[in-house]
Amino acid sequence: MISLIYQAMKMKSIIGSIANRMLKKLMFFISLIVPFSTSLGQAPIKVACIGNSVTFGYGLAHPAQDSYPVQLQALLGQEFEVRNFGHSGATLLRKGHRPYDKTPEYRKALAFKPDVTIIHLGLNDTDPRNWPNYRNSFSSDYAALIDSIRAVNRDMQIYICRLTPIFSGHPRFLSGTRAWYDQIQALLPQIAASNQVGLIDLHTPLHTRIDLFDDYLHPNRQGAAIIARQVANILRPLKQDLQVAETLGSDMVLQRDWENSIHGKGTAAAEVKIVFNKKTFKTIVHPDGFWVIKLPKMRAGGPYNILIYSGNKKIELKNILFGDVYLASGQSNMAFELRRATKGEQLIKDAAGLKNLRLFKCRNLAETNAVAWDTATLKKVNDLLYFDGAWAVPTSDEAAGFSAVAYSFAEQIAREQHIPIGIIDLSVGGSNTESWIDRKSLENDDLLASYIHNWRKSDFLQDFCRERASQNLFHSTIRNQRHPYQPAYNFEAGVNKWLDTGLKAILWYQGESNTHNMELHERLFKTLVSSWRKNFNQHLPFYFVQLTSLDRPSWGDFRNSQRLLEKQIEDTHMAVTFDLGDSLDVHPHEKLLVGQRLANLVSKYVYGASLNANHPEPVRCKVQADKLLLTFDHCARLKVKGNGPLKGFQLVDNRGRIFEANASIVSENVVEIRKPTVDLIRLLYGYEPFSRANLQNEIGIPVSTFDLRIK
């Protein structure tokens, strides 16, 4: 019992105002750690759930059966008596349009004299009638409410809640609610600390579950169940087996020179101990059932074992290496398997001999083919169970099913750098950029927030994505049914799992599903890069692949747009691939060279190799009477692929007419273009959707598609 009290006193988020109070209150707290036995004949612990329409159960078919307080009662059992004192539309603000302390439910809650009170208020304070006028009273009004409730039972345990989500699509979202909601959320931890009450997070478990919010504000029965579970985990500590996160496991590579997080789940308040490299590390499982321990920075090497203990449970992670970890992501050209790639057979055959390479393939629950998913698949997709996988040592089978681009990249880096390399393949065929961005970043952008909730009908999304999603979701009756083409989905179901992982860089091959709107993609790609850097809490370099050649009208402009994005976003580097394209196939099979070009860029910028891995870029255009002299950087010597005539240059005059240009290499890095007797304004290169342009540098890196103004 003394040990339990000591652990309890350490858990600030649970104890709130218990410390140093009466013995009765201390024993009540211990009862929350060790469940009551009804055989003791004690009166049930009275729990009052105070709040607005979310607490009341607005929108539920049967609030009296399905609201979160009712489901909380079922979870806690007869040792507790839970009452619902929710009032729809109630505000915390006393001068708000419907102050909670003026409602009948407030008076009933006081008369109940609870032992525990859960307060979830603030959603309606985001109304323009309330927050703009009375925001400065929010903290003091919350303190007054807490004091008035505490006055009826000085030994009461009080918890306030971080707000459940308000999603884009709510009618007030863009007109002020978005900003005011964030301001209220930021105040709640301060209010909890200053008033010595506990804080329960109802936001985190729900903000990725828009499928549970038909009107973007009120959770359905499953959403109410999640709230009930979150509260129950505080009132009666969660019991569960010791686990490590899916992203961890035997045969993994951990990032060298980084404080790696070893994390997972366990029984609340239990001790977790890690033994690693002859040292022991300890922590206590948080009330929500999660634990984390950071390992000290390690140099490249291994193998190591990691032993994890809690109670009588033990997990052993074996054959762990420290090296550099890369995350490869995107759509189908990144997902394209090594077994299908040109000349992939030799890499598959040699896979088992690679001792310094480890693979993690995030397998997709269902492919986004032109089929209708069954109801079981639809539910798993909603539950964010779309990806699963485990670390593996290379074998022929593992290599054959891995991303060809990612594998050829990692194989080259491991071979050249002589350090362990971990490569993660997280990709979804056909997925758009929006699907890989976190929801907060999308919702904070006025343009993106205006359509992401209505994605299945919005022409901001490519028609292919909308049509294919409609085929997959044919059997769904849920308004906000999830799908890998839905904005934020792949981030929430996939990327989110890896946010505690130390990474060296990102490899990115995507864009085909955004070529219908180049300007939107420019905005989205910038948002994606900033989103990942912020969420990973790492300034991650992005090594991305420019789209290849294909007979689709917009692709020349799109490739040039990607070239300009590389210049605009810090620490991004682009691999050119249009010379590897197929005029009729969006999935060209020449993937090993793509991985090698990415590897060359990483070799240069991460490992300091001296080679011209960048695509040659025009840096100066000298206009003379009868010719243009175009100078390139990132090359010691320009050459023509195949040693034939130089192709791919076009000139545009002031009337918009396009002329094929006669060009030739005249020195190591200068091209001469013959100038016709017209008034020229632009010089194009490799601009045809399927281009046979053939200028490259001495190591075979092609010159990118570009559009250069002459004057």
DAKA-V557316 format. One record per backbone hydrogen bond with DSSP energy under -0.5 kcal/mol. NH is the residue of the N-H (numbers start at 1). CO is the residue of the C=O. E is the energy in kcal/mol with one decimal. If there is no record, write none. Layout:
BEGIN
nh: (NH:NH)
co: (CO:CO)
e: (E:E)
END
This chain:
BEGIN
nh: (5:6:7:8:9:10:11:11:12:14:15:16:18:21:26:27:28:29:30:31:32:32:33:33:34:35:38:40:41:45:47:48:48:49:49:50:50:51:52:56:57:58:60:63:65:66:67:69:71:72:73:74:75:76:77:80:81:82:83:85:85:87:90:91:96:99:100:102:103:107:108:109:110:111:112:113:113:114:115:116:117:118:119:119:120:120:124:126:127:130:131:131:133:134:135:137:138:141:142:143:144:145:146:147:148:149:150:151:152:153:156:157:158:159:160:161:162:167:169:170:173:176:177:178:180:181:182:183:184:185:186:187:187:188:189:191:192:193:194:195:196:197:198:200:202:202:206:207:209:212:213:216:219:220:224:225:226:227:228:229:230:231:232:233:234:234:235:236:237:238:238:240:243:245:248:251:252:254:256:257:258:260:261:262:262:263:264:265:266:268:269:270:272:273:274:275:276:276:277:279:281:283:285:286:289:291:293:295:301:303:304:306:307:308:309:310:313:315:317:317:318:320:321:322:323:324:326:327:328:328:329:329:330:331:334:335:336:338:339:340:341:341:342:344:348:349:350:351:351:353:354:355:357:358:359:360:361:362:362:363:363:365:369:371:373:373:378:379:380:381:382:383:384:385:388:392:394:399:400:401:402:404:407:408:409:410:411:412:413:414:415:416:417:418:420:421:422:423:424:425:426:426:427:428:431:435:436:437:442:443:444:445:446:449:450:450:451:452:454:455:457:458:461:462:466:467:468:469:470:471:472:473:474:476:481:486:488:489:490:491:492:493:494:495:496:497:498:499:501:504:505:506:507:508:509:514:515:517:521:522:523:524:525:526:527:528:529:530:531:532:533:534:535:536:537:538:540:541:542:543:543:544:544:545:546:546:550:551:552:555:556:558:559:560:561:562:563:564:565:566:567:568:569:570:572:573:575:576:580:581:582:582:586:591:595:596:597:598:599:600:601:602:603:604:605:606:607:608:609:611:613:617:619:620:622:622:623:624:624:628:629:630:630:631:631:632:633:638:639:641:641:643:644:650:651:652:653:654:656:659:661:663:664:666:667:670:671:672:673:674:675:676:678:680:681:682:683:684:685:686:687:691:694:696:697:700:702:703:704:706:708:710:711)
co: (1:2:3:4:5:6:7:8:10:11:11:12:15:18:22:23:24:25:26:27:28:29:29:30:30:33:36:37:38:79:81:46:116:47:83:48:118:85:120:52:53:53:57:60:62:62:63:55:67:68:69:70:71:72:73:77:45:80:47:49:83:51:87:98:93:96:91:99:100:103:104:105:106:107:108:109:110:109:46:46:157:48:117:159:50:118:90:123:124:127:125:127:130:130:131:134:135:137:138:139:140:141:142:143:144:145:146:147:149:150:153:115:156:117:198:119:200:216:170:167:170:173:172:173:176:177:178:179:180:181:182:183:184:184:185:187:188:189:190:191:193:192:158:160:162:200:203:203:206:209:210:213:217:212:220:221:222:223:224:225:226:227:228:229:230:231:231:232:32:233:287:238:265:263:245:318:249:321:323:298:255:258:500:260:293:261:291:243:289:238:285:267:283:309:281:307:274:279:305:276:274:272:270:290:286:264:262:260:322:320:320:317:275:315:273:313:310:308:306:315:316:304:252:301:254:420:422:505:326:424:327:507:426:509:331:331:332:402:400:337:337:338:589:341:344:345:346:347:348:350:351:353:354:421:392:423:390:360:425:361:388:386:367:369:371:472:374:375:376:377:378:379:381:380:363:359:357:395:396:397:399:336:403:404:405:406:407:408:409:410:411:412:413:414:322:356:324:358:326:360:328:424:425:330:428:432:433:434:438:439:440:442:444:445:446:447:448:448:451:452:454:454:458:513:462:463:464:465:466:467:468:469:471:473:478:483:434:486:435:435:488:489:490:490:491:494:495:496:498:325:325:541:327:543:329:511:512:514:517:518:519:520:521:522:523:524:525:526:527:528:529:530:531:532:533:533:538:504:571:506:541:542:573:508:544:575:689:583:550:552:553:554:555:556:557:558:559:560:561:562:563:564:565:568:569:542:544:574:577:578:549:585:584:589:591:592:593:594:595:596:597:598:599:600:601:602:602:604:603:609:611:633:631:631:620:629:621:622:627:673:622:628:671:620:629:669:617:668:696:639:694:640:641:684:659:682:657:679:653:651:649:661:672:670:670:667:630:664:628:662:626:674:676:678:652:652:708:650:706:648:648:689:647:639:701:697:700:695:616:685:683:681:681)
e: (-2.4:-2.5:-2.5:-2.7:-2.6:-1.3:-0.9:-0.9:-1.5:-1.5:-2.4:-1.7:-2.6:-2.0:-1.9:-2.8:-1.9:-2.2:-2.4:-1.7:-0.8:-1.3:-0.9:-0.6:-3.2:-0.6:-0.5:-2.0:-1.6:-2.7:-3.2:-0.5:-2.9:-0.5:-2.3:-0.8:-3.1:-0.8:-0.9:-2.5:-2.5:-2.6:-1.9:-0.6:-2.1:-2.8:-1.9:-0.5:-2.2:-2.6:-2.0:-1.7:-1.7:-2.4:-2.4:-1.8:-3.0:-0.5:-2.6:-2.8:-0.7:-2.1:-1.8:-2.8:-1.3:-0.6:-2.8:-1.7:-2.2:-1.3:-2.3:-2.4:-2.0:-2.1:-1.6:-0.7:-1.0:-0.5:-2.1:-2.4:-2.4:-3.0:-0.5:-2.8:-2.4:-0.5:-0.5:-1.3:-1.4:-2.4:-1.0:-1.4:-0.8:-2.5:-1.6:-2.1:-1.6:-3.0:-2.3:-2.3:-2.2:-2.1:-2.5:-2.6:-2.3:-2.0:-2.7:-1.7:-1.2:-1.5:-2.2:-2.9:-0.5:-2.8:-2.6:-1.6:-2.9:-2.3:-0.6:-1.9:-2.1:-0.8:-1.9:-2.3:-2.4:-3.0:-1.6:-1.8:-2.1:-2.6:-2.0:-1.1:-0.6:-1.4:-0.7:-2.4:-2.6:-2.3:-2.6:-1.6:-0.9:-2.4:-2.5:-2.6:-0.9:-0.9:-1.5:-2.2:-2.2:-1.9:-1.8:-1.1:-0.5:-2.2:-2.7:-1.9:-1.7:-1.9:-2.6:-2.4:-2.3:-2.3:-2.8:-2.2:-0.6:-1.1:-2.0:-3.2:-1.4:-0.5:-0.6:-0.5:-2.5:-2.6:-1.9:-2.7:-1.3:-2.8:-3.7:-3.2:-0.7:-1.5:-0.7:-0.6:-3.2:-0.6:-1.9:-0.9:-2.1:-2.5:-2.2:-2.2:-2.8:-2.7:-3.3:-2.7:-0.6:-2.9:-0.6:-1.8:-2.8:-2.0:-2.9:-2.8:-2.7:-2.0:-2.6:-3.0:-2.2:-0.6:-1.9:-2.7:-2.3:-2.9:-3.1:-2.0:-2.4:-2.6:-3.1:-0.5:-0.6:-3.1:-2.3:-3.0:-2.4:-2.2:-2.8:-1.7:-0.6:-3.3:-0.5:-2.7:-0.8:-1.8:-1.4:-2.0:-1.7:-2.4:-2.3:-1.6:-0.5:-1.2:-2.4:-1.9:-2.1:-2.4:-2.1:-0.6:-0.9:-1.5:-2.1:-1.0:-0.6:-2.3:-2.9:-2.0:-0.6:-0.6:-2.7:-1.2:-2.9:-2.5:-1.0:-2.4:-0.5:-2.2:-2.3:-2.1:-2.0:-2.5:-2.1:-2.2:-1.5:-2.9:-1.5:-2.2:-0.8:-2.7:-2.3:-1.5:-1.5:-3.3:-2.8:-2.4:-2.0:-2.6:-3.0:-1.7:-2.3:-2.8:-2.0:-2.5:-2.8:-1.4:-0.5:-3.2:-2.6:-2.1:-2.4:-2.9:-2.9:-0.7:-0.5:-2.3:-1.8:-0.7:-1.9:-1.4:-1.8:-3.1:-1.7:-1.2:-0.6:-3.2:-0.8:-0.7:-1.3:-1.7:-1.2:-0.8:-1.9:-0.7:-1.4:-0.6:-1.9:-3.0:-2.9:-2.2:-2.0:-1.7:-2.4:-2.5:-1.2:-1.9:-1.4:-2.2:-2.1:-2.1:-0.9:-1.7:-2.6:-3.1:-1.6:-1.9:-3.1:-1.3:-2.0:-1.0:-2.2:-3.7:-0.8:-2.6:-2.9:-2.4:-2.0:-2.4:-0.9:-1.4:-2.3:-2.1:-1.5:-2.7:-3.4:-1.5:-2.0:-2.9:-2.3:-2.1:-2.6:-2.7:-2.2:-2.2:-2.6:-2.7:-0.7:-1.3:-2.0:-0.6:-2.2:-2.9:-0.5:-0.7:-2.1:-2.4:-0.5:-2.8:-1.8:-2.0:-2.7:-1.9:-0.5:-2.2:-2.4:-1.9:-2.3:-2.3:-1.9:-2.1:-2.1:-1.8:-0.9:-1.4:-1.9:-0.5:-0.8:-2.3:-2.7:-0.5:-2.6:-1.2:-0.9:-0.6:-0.5:-2.1:-2.0:-2.2:-2.4:-2.0:-2.4:-2.4:-1.8:-2.4:-2.9:-1.8:-2.8:-2.8:-1.4:-0.7:-3.0:-1.1:-2.0:-0.7:-3.1:-1.2:-0.5:-2.9:-0.6:-0.6:-2.8:-2.5:-2.6:-0.6:-3.1:-2.8:-0.6:-2.6:-2.1:-3.4:-2.7:-0.5:-3.0:-2.1:-0.7:-2.5:-2.7:-2.4:-2.2:-2.0:-2.1:-3.0:-2.4:-0.7:-2.0:-2.3:-1.3:-0.8:-2.7:-3.2:-2.7:-2.8:-2.4:-0.6:-1.9:-1.0:-2.9:-1.7:-3.1:-3.1:-2.1:-1.6:-0.5:-0.7:-1.1:-2.5:-2.1:-2.0:-0.6:-2.6:-0.8:-1.9:-3.1:-2.8:-0.9)
END
